[in-house]
Amino acid sequence: MKKLLTLLLLGACLCVWAGNDPASYNLQRAQEAFHNGDEKTAFSFLSNELRTNPTNGYAHLYTAEVCEKLGYKSAVLNYGSKAIQLLWKAAPDYVATMACSIADIYLEAGDTVTALDYLDKALQANKKHRYTLLARAQLFEEAERAEQLRQVGEQYRRLYPKDYWGYVILARAYNMQARYDDALAQADKALSLMQPGEDPVEMVLRSRSRAGIGLKRYQDALSDAVKAARESMSYNALDLIAEIADSVPGSTVTDTVRTASLAAPAESGWPFILADIYVDRHDYVNAAYAMHEAVLIEPNAILLNSLGIIYLNHLNAPEEAEQLYLRAIQRDSTNESAYIHMASLCFDLRRYDDALRYADKALSLCSSTSRMVSALRTRGHTYQFMHRNDEALRDYYRALVAKPDDSGLWFRIGRLHRLAGDSLLADKAFEQGRLTIGSDSAFTAEAWLAMGDFDKAVVAAATMVQDPESPYQHYNAACVYAQAGQADRALDHLQSSFEYGLRNFLHIEWDTDLDNIRLLPRFNQLVERYKQQAEQDLTTLKQQLQQL
């Protein structure tokens, strides 16, 4: 569970260890070792206690807490469940706290049903347990169950009318229900009960900002979002500022962020969100300049990668992008995103061996399913262009194990099976891909192309551009129309992609999806015109950077 519950549970654990419960020699020595930061010695004494007295619920409880500190989650579940069973009547507060810890583990694993079951057990043990109520609120908010969140807030407020948490929960629930005036009232009440600098202040200010956005009081919303970011430079607060910028044209938001940045010159979050706003407004020169400011303050892998993406996709500067990705790897050799970016860039540069090497490294580091799938897709695509189709199929199938509803992977597999002359496997892959997409999916047009039905692909392509200002959606539509033989439509969407800032000519100039329009005069005119603009933008940026 996230920061809120983590902080509360840490406090609860200290209460457990500080309690004056009857304890054997082993338990006393275990507590001493734990307080001295020696978890392994504490575990040894607890193991001795459990060998001699396996029904000592406190020994199970303390062992679960030590295992939680050591990161042994399966052991927490084992010892914690036993402690709940043995201490159900003897120590309801401890039972409730341990049930919250177990719920936390199940929630992190994505098992909200079991997490809620344990939170229900915690309430059964102690109906007034603060941590349980707050954990339930966290769960309901993450599940977007607004009414249940509101009910928890009301319950907490009735039990603890002088505690601000009930009002915090209600403010967030009312925002989810679009009851923005009520959300503001509850947030103001929460602030009146808080001391300056308390952790939830940032959360409440974000609730106020969210309500202000809902009421279209954008200046008030901006003020609260900036205050929240000053309290705690969280991406949640910065995202609110970016959202407000979408609704407030002109320089009001950017000027406000710039002022905040000048007041906190050591904080990279301000120029980072400024860059994000400029990207949304398709002002890529100022976006790159702001991101450079962020990198100067904090040259971490995330910021370096972000700057590299701007250089590659919007300023037609692959060499600069490569240097930034390499710097990201030097800064953090465990950052899989940098290796994935490098693999993709090397693929575009036709440096296939380098692409494979970086993809391999990314796969050895991947900590999330989405990044693993991305790395496998890039490596599979590289193998495909190297005519190593068996290895490409292997990677695509591996990616499908992690993401079986990825229609694009199914269609790539279908094409490869068709090339190999295996029409049965190809048809099965195409059918599976068709089943994984909805009727309004942006992948639908590409699905029909993969299956060779160009008429249906053209019909489906009409719904591909959901965001009229997205250069990538226009580019994908151009690829579909080009393959379907609709040259004029393809060129119109290609032009729109350029107008909204796409400048990755390294990719565009070899992309086989555009082969049907590549020799047309208008295609070359568009590419040359926007290449020149990219050169001008890059020159302007370099002049600005000299001043920086």
C-alpha positions in Angstrom: 0.0 0.0 0.0 1.2 3.5 -0.5 2.8 6.2 1.7 -0.2 6.8 3.9 -0.6 3.3 5.2 3.2 2.7 5.3 3.7 5.5 7.7 0.8 4.5 9.9 1.9 0.8 10.0 5.4 1.8 11.0 4.0 3.7 13.9 1.9 0.7 14.9 4.9 -1.6 14.8 6.8 0.5 17.2 3.8 0.3 19.5 3.9 -3.5 19.3 7.5 -3.6 20.3 7.2 -1.0 23.0 4.3 -2.8 24.7 4.6 -4.2 28.3 3.2 -7.6 27.4 4.4 -10.7 29.3 7.5 -11.9 27.5 9.9 -14.8 27.9 13.7 -14.5 28.0 13.8 -15.1 24.2 11.2 -12.4 23.5 13.0 -9.9 25.6 16.3 -10.6 23.9 14.6 -10.5 20.5 13.2 -7.1 21.2 16.5 -5.8 22.4 18.2 -7.0 19.2 15.4 -5.6 17.0 15.7 -2.1 18.6 19.5 -2.3 18.0 18.9 -3.0 14.3 20.0 -6.6 14.5 17.0 -8.3 12.8 18.9 -11.6 12.3 19.7 -12.0 15.9 16.1 -11.1 16.8 14.9 -13.8 14.4 17.2 -16.4 16.1 15.8 -15.7 19.6 12.2 -15.8 18.2 12.9 -19.1 16.5 14.1 -20.5 19.9 11.0 -19.3 21.5 8.7 -20.9 18.9 10.6 -24.2 19.2 9.9 -24.3 23.0 6.5 -22.6 22.9 4.9 -22.9 19.4 1.5 -21.4 20.7 3.0 -18.1 21.9 1.1 -15.7 19.8 3.4 -12.8 20.6 6.4 -14.8 19.3 4.5 -15.3 16.0 3.6 -11.6 15.9 7.1 -10.4 16.6 8.6 -12.9 14.1 6.2 -11.5 11.4 7.3 -8.0 12.2 11.0 -9.0 11.9 10.3 -10.8 8.6 8.5 -7.7 7.3 11.6 -5.6 8.1 13.8 -8.1 6.3 11.4 -8.2 3.3 10.4 -11.8 3.6 6.7 -11.4 2.6 5.7 -15.0 2.5 7.0 -15.5 6.0 5.0 -12.4 7.1 1.9 -14.1 5.8 2.7 -17.4 7.6 3.6 -16.0 11.0 1.1 -13.1 10.8 -1.8 -15.4 10.1 -0.8 -17.6 13.0 -0.5 -14.6 15.3 -4.0 -13.4 14.4 -5.4 -16.8 15.3 -3.6 -17.1 18.6 -4.0 -13.5 19.8 -7.6 -12.9 18.5 -9.0 -12.3 22.0 -5.9 -11.5 24.0 -4.6 -8.6 21.9 -7.2 -7.1 19.5 -5.1 -4.0 18.7 -2.1 -6.1 17.7 -4.4 -8.4 15.7 -5.8 -5.5 13.8 -2.4 -4.1 13.1 -1.0 -7.4 11.8 -4.1 -7.9 9.6 -3.4 -4.5 8.1 0.2 -5.6 7.3 -1.0 -8.7 5.6 -3.6 -6.8 3.7 -0.8 -4.5 2.5 1.1 -7.5 1.0 -2.0 -8.8 -0.8 -2.8 -5.4 -2.1 0.7 -5.0 -3.5 0.3 -8.3 -5.3 -3.0 -7.1 -6.8 -5.3 -9.3 -4.7 -7.7 -6.7 -3.5 -10.3 -9.3 -2.5 -8.0 -11.1 0.0 -6.7 -7.7 1.2 -10.2 -6.5 1.9 -10.9 -9.8 3.8 -8.0 -9.1 6.1 -9.1 -5.5 6.7 -12.5 -6.9 7.6 -10.8 -9.2 10.1 -9.0 -6.2 11.5 -12.3 -4.4 12.1 -13.8 -7.5 13.6 -11.0 -7.5 16.1 -11.2 -3.8 16.9 -14.0 -1.8 15.4 -12.3 1.5 16.3 -8.9 0.6 15.0 -7.6 3.8 13.2 -5.1 2.0 11.0 -7.7 -0.4 9.7 -10.1 2.4 8.8 -7.4 4.3 7.0 -6.2 1.1 5.2 -9.8 0.5 4.0 -9.9 4.1 2.8 -6.7 3.6 0.8 -8.0 0.4 -0.8 -11.4 1.9 -1.8 -9.7 5.0 -3.2 -7.3 2.9 -5.4 -10.3 0.8 -6.5 -12.3 4.0 -7.3 -15.1 2.9 -5.0 -16.2 6.4 -4.1 -19.3 5.6 -2.0 -17.5 3.0 0.1 -14.7 5.5 0.6 -17.2 8.1 1.7 -18.7 5.7 4.2 -15.3 5.0 5.7 -14.7 8.8 6.0 -18.1 9.2 7.8 -17.3 6.4 10.1 -13.9 7.7 11.0 -15.2 11.2 11.6 -17.9 9.9 13.9 -15.3 7.9 16.0 -12.6 10.6 15.9 -14.2 14.0 15.3 -11.1 15.9 16.3 -8.8 13.9 14.0 -8.3 15.4 10.5 -8.1 12.0 8.7 -11.8 11.6 8.5 -12.1 14.9 6.7 -9.2 14.1 4.5 -10.9 10.9 3.4 -14.2 12.7 2.8 -12.6 15.4 0.7 -11.1 12.7 -1.6 -14.4 10.8 -1.7 -16.4 13.9 -2.6 -14.0 14.7 -5.4 -14.5 11.3 -6.9 -18.3 11.9 -6.7 -17.9 15.3 -8.4 -19.2 17.0 -5.3 -16.6 19.7 -5.4 -18.1 22.2 -3.0 -18.4 19.5 -0.4 -14.8 18.4 -1.1 -13.5 21.9 -0.5 -15.4 22.2 2.8 -14.0 18.9 4.1 -10.5 19.8 2.9 -10.7 23.2 4.7 -11.8 21.4 7.9 -8.9 19.0 7.7 -6.5 21.9 7.3 -7.9 23.7 10.3 -7.1 20.6 12.4 -3.5 20.1 11.2 -0.3 21.5 12.3 1.9 23.1 9.7 4.3 20.7 8.0 2.3 17.5 8.7 2.5 14.9 6.0 -1.1 15.0 4.9 -1.0 18.7 4.2 0.2 18.1 0.6 -2.6 15.5 0.1 -5.3 18.0 1.3 -4.0 20.8 -0.9 -4.2 18.4 -3.8 -7.8 17.7 -2.9 -8.5 21.4 -2.8 -6.8 21.8 -6.2 -8.8 18.8 -7.7 -12.0 20.4 -6.4 -11.0 23.8 -7.9 -10.4 22.1 -11.3 -13.9 20.5 -11.1 -15.4 23.9 -10.3 -13.3 25.6 -13.1 -11.7 27.9 -10.6 -8.4 27.4 -12.2 -6.4 30.1 -10.5 -7.4 28.8 -7.1 -6.6 25.3 -8.3 -3.2 26.4 -9.5 -2.4 28.1 -6.3 -3.3 25.0 -4.3 -1.4 22.7 -6.6 1.8 24.8 -6.4 1.5 24.9 -2.6 1.1 21.2 -2.6 4.3 20.8 -4.7 6.2 23.1 -2.3 5.1 20.9 0.6 6.2 17.7 -1.1 7.6 17.6 -4.6 5.3 14.7 -5.6 4.4 13.8 -9.2 0.8 13.9 -8.1 1.0 17.6 -7.4 3.0 18.3 -10.5 0.5 16.3 -12.7 -2.3 18.6 -11.3 -0.3 21.6 -12.5 0.0 20.1 -16.0 -3.7 19.3 -16.0 -4.5 22.9 -15.2 -2.2 24.1 -18.0 -4.4 22.1 -20.4 -7.4 24.3 -19.4 -5.6 27.7 -19.1 -4.1 29.0 -22.3 -1.4 31.5 -22.4 1.5 31.9 -20.1 -0.3 32.1 -16.7 0.7 28.5 -15.6 4.2 28.5 -17.2 4.9 31.9 -15.5 3.7 30.6 -12.2 5.9 27.4 -12.5 8.9 29.5 -13.6 8.5 31.7 -10.5 8.3 28.6 -8.3 11.4 27.2 -10.0 13.4 30.4 -9.4 12.4 30.3 -5.7 13.7 26.7 -5.4 16.7 26.5 -7.7 17.8 23.1 -6.3 14.5 21.4 -7.1 14.4 19.6 -10.5 10.6 19.0 -10.3 9.7 22.5 -11.4 11.6 22.6 -14.7 10.6 19.0 -15.3 6.9 19.8 -15.1 7.5 23.0 -17.2 9.0 20.7 -19.9 5.9 18.5 -19.6 3.6 21.4 -20.2 5.6 22.6 -23.2 5.5 19.1 -24.7 1.7 19.0 -24.3 1.6 22.4 -26.1 3.9 21.1 -28.9 6.6 23.7 -28.0 9.5 21.3 -28.1 12.3 23.9 -28.1 11.2 25.3 -24.7 10.5 21.8 -23.5 14.0 20.7 -24.3 15.4 23.9 -22.6 13.4 23.3 -19.5 14.4 19.6 -19.4 18.0 20.7 -19.7 17.5 22.9 -16.6 16.2 19.9 -14.7 19.1 17.7 -15.8 21.6 20.3 -14.6 20.0 20.2 -11.2 19.6 16.4 -11.0 21.2 14.4 -13.9 19.4 11.2 -13.1 18.4 8.5 -15.6 14.7 9.5 -15.7 15.4 13.1 -16.7 18.2 12.1 -19.1 15.9 9.6 -20.8 13.1 12.2 -21.1 15.4 14.7 -22.7 16.7 12.1 -25.1 13.1 11.3 -26.2 12.5 15.0 -27.0 15.7 15.2 -29.0 14.9 12.1 -31.0 11.2 12.4 -31.6 10.8 16.2 -31.9 14.1 17.8 -32.8 15.5 15.2 -35.3 18.7 14.8 -33.3 19.5 11.1 -32.9 23.1 11.7 -32.0 22.2 13.9 -29.1 19.6 11.4 -28.0 22.1 8.6 -28.1 24.5 10.5 -25.9 21.8 11.3 -23.4 20.7 7.6 -23.2 24.3 6.6 -22.7 24.7 9.2 -19.9 21.5 7.7 -18.3 23.1 4.3 -18.4 26.3 5.7 -16.8 24.3 7.4 -14.1 22.3 4.3 -13.4 23.5 1.0 -14.9 20.3 -0.7 -13.6 17.9 1.5 -15.4 16.2 -0.8 -17.9 14.4 2.1 -19.6 17.6 3.6 -20.8 18.7 0.2 -22.3 15.3 -0.1 -24.0 15.6 3.4 -25.5 19.1 2.5 -26.7 17.9 -0.8 -28.3 15.1 1.0 -30.1 17.5 3.8 -31.3 20.1 1.3 -32.5 17.4 -0.6 -34.4 16.4 2.6 -36.2 20.1 3.2 -37.0 20.3 -0.3 -38.4 22.9 -1.2 -35.8 21.2 -4.6 -35.2 23.9 -6.2 -33.1 23.9 -3.2 -30.7 20.1 -3.3 -30.6 20.2 -6.9 -29.5 22.9 -6.2 -26.9 21.0 -3.4 -25.3 17.7 -5.4 -25.4 19.4 -8.3 -23.8 20.7 -6.1 -21.0 17.2 -4.5 -20.5 15.7 -8.0 -20.2 18.3 -9.0 -17.6 17.1 -6.0 -15.5 13.4 -5.7 -16.2 11.4 -5.2 -13.0 8.0 -4.7 -14.6 5.9 -6.6 -17.0 5.4 -3.6 -19.4 9.1 -3.0 -19.7 9.8 -6.7 -20.3 7.2 -6.8 -23.0 8.7 -3.6 -24.6 12.2 -5.1 -24.5 11.0 -8.4 -26.0 9.1 -6.6 -28.7 12.1 -4.5 -29.7 14.4 -7.5 -29.7 11.9 -9.6 -31.7 11.5 -6.8 -34.2 15.3 -6.6 -34.6 15.5 -10.4 -35.2 12.7 -10.1 -37.7 14.6 -7.5 -39.7 17.7 -9.7 -39.5 15.6 -12.5 -41.1 16.0 -14.6 -37.9 12.3 -15.2 -37.8 12.4 -18.2 -35.4 14.1 -16.1 -32.8 11.6 -13.3 -33.4 8.7 -15.7 -32.9 10.3 -16.9 -29.7 10.4 -13.3 -28.3 6.9 -12.5 -29.4 5.5 -15.6 -27.8 7.5 -14.9 -24.6 6.0 -11.4 -24.5 2.5 -12.9 -24.9 3.0 -15.0 -21.8 3.2 -11.7 -19.9 0.7 -9.8 -21.9 -1.7 -12.3 -23.6 -4.2 -9.6 -24.7 -1.6 -7.7 -26.8 -3.2 -7.8 -30.3 -0.2 -6.3 -32.0 2.0 -9.2 -30.9 -0.6 -11.7 -32.2 -0.6 -9.9 -35.6 3.2 -9.9 -35.8 3.2 -13.6 -35.0 0.5 -14.2 -37.7 2.6 -12.4 -40.3 5.7 -14.5 -39.5 3.8 -17.8 -39.6 2.3 -16.7 -43.0 5.8 -15.9 -44.3 6.9 -19.4 -43.2 4.0 -20.9 -45.1 2.1 -22.1 -42.0 -1.4 -20.8 -42.8 -3.0 -22.8 -40.0 -0.9 -21.1 -37.2 -1.2 -17.8 -39.0 -5.0 -17.9 -39.1 -5.0 -18.9 -35.4 -2.8 -16.0 -34.5 -4.9 -13.5 -36.5 -8.1 -14.8 -34.9 -6.7 -14.6 -31.4 -5.5 -11.1 -32.1 -9.0 -10.1 -33.4 -10.5 -11.5 -30.2 -8.3 -9.3 -28.0 -9.3 -6.0 -29.5 -12.5 -4.0 -29.1 -14.5 -2.6 -31.9 -13.3 1.0 -31.2 -9.6 0.0 -30.6 -6.9 1.9 -32.4 -5.4 -1.5 -33.2 -8.5 -2.5 -35.2 -7.3 -1.0 -38.5 -3.9 -2.6 -38.1 -5.6 -5.9 -37.4 -7.5 -5.8 -40.7 -4.3 -4.9 -42.5 -2.6 -7.9 -41.0 -5.4 -10.1 -42.3 -5.3 -8.5 -45.7 -8.7 -6.9 -45.6 -7.9 -3.3 -46.8 -11.4 -2.1 -47.1 -12.2 -2.8 -43.5 -8.8 -1.3 -42.5 -9.8 2.0 -44.1 -13.1 2.0 -42.3 -11.5 1.3 -39.0 -8.7 3.9 -39.6 -11.3 6.7 -39.4 -11.5 6.2 -35.6 -7.7 5.9 -34.9 -7.1 9.5 -34.1 -8.8 9.9 -30.7 -6.7 13.0 -29.8 -6.6 15.3 -32.8 -3.3 16.9 -31.5 -1.4 13.6 -31.0 1.4 13.4 -33.5 1.7 9.7 -32.9 -1.9 8.9 -33.6 -1.8 10.8 -36.8 1.4 9.0 -37.8 -0.2 5.6 -37.1 -3.2 6.5 -39.2 -0.9 7.6 -42.0 0.8 4.2 -41.9 -2.6 2.4 -42.2 -3.8 4.5 -45.0 -0.5 4.2 -46.9 -0.6 0.4 -46.7 -4.3 0.4 -47.7 -3.5 2.4 -50.8 -5.2 5.7 -49.7 -2.3 8.0 -50.5 -4.0 11.4 -50.1 -5.3 10.4 -46.6 -2.0 9.0 -45.6 -0.2 12.2 -46.6 -2.8 14.4 -44.8 -2.2 12.5 -41.6 1.5 12.5 -42.1 1.4 16.3 -42.4 -0.7 16.5 -39.3 1.8 14.4 -37.4 4.5 16.9 -38.5 2.4 19.9 -37.6 2.1 18.6 -34.0 5.8 18.1 -33.6 6.9 14.6 -34.9 10.4 14.9 -36.2 11.8 11.4 -35.9 12.9 11.3 -39.5 15.4 8.5 -38.7 12.4 6.2 -38.2 10.2 7.7 -40.8 12.7 7.4 -43.7 12.9 3.6 -43.4 9.5 2.7 -42.0 8.2 0.1 -44.5 4.6 1.0 -43.6 5.1 4.2 -45.7 6.7 2.6 -48.7 3.5 3.1 -50.9 3.8 6.9 -50.6 7.6 7.3 -50.2 8.2 8.2 -53.9 5.4 10.7 -54.1 6.5 14.3 -54.6 4.3 15.5 -51.7 6.0 13.0 -49.3 9.4 14.3 -50.1 8.2 17.9 -49.9 6.8 17.4 -46.4 9.9 15.6 -45.1 12.2 18.3 -46.5 10.1 21.2 -45.2 9.8 19.8 -41.6 13.5 18.7 -41.6 14.4 22.3 -42.2 12.2 23.4 -39.4 13.8 20.8 -37.1 17.2 22.2 -38.0 16.0 25.7 -37.2 14.5 24.6 -33.9 17.7 22.8 -32.9 19.8 25.9 -33.7 17.4 28.0 -31.6 17.7 25.6 -28.7 21.5 25.6 -28.9 21.5 29.4 -28.7 19.3 29.3 -25.6 21.5 26.6 -24.0 24.5 28.9 -24.4 22.8 31.4 -22.2 21.9 28.6 -19.7 
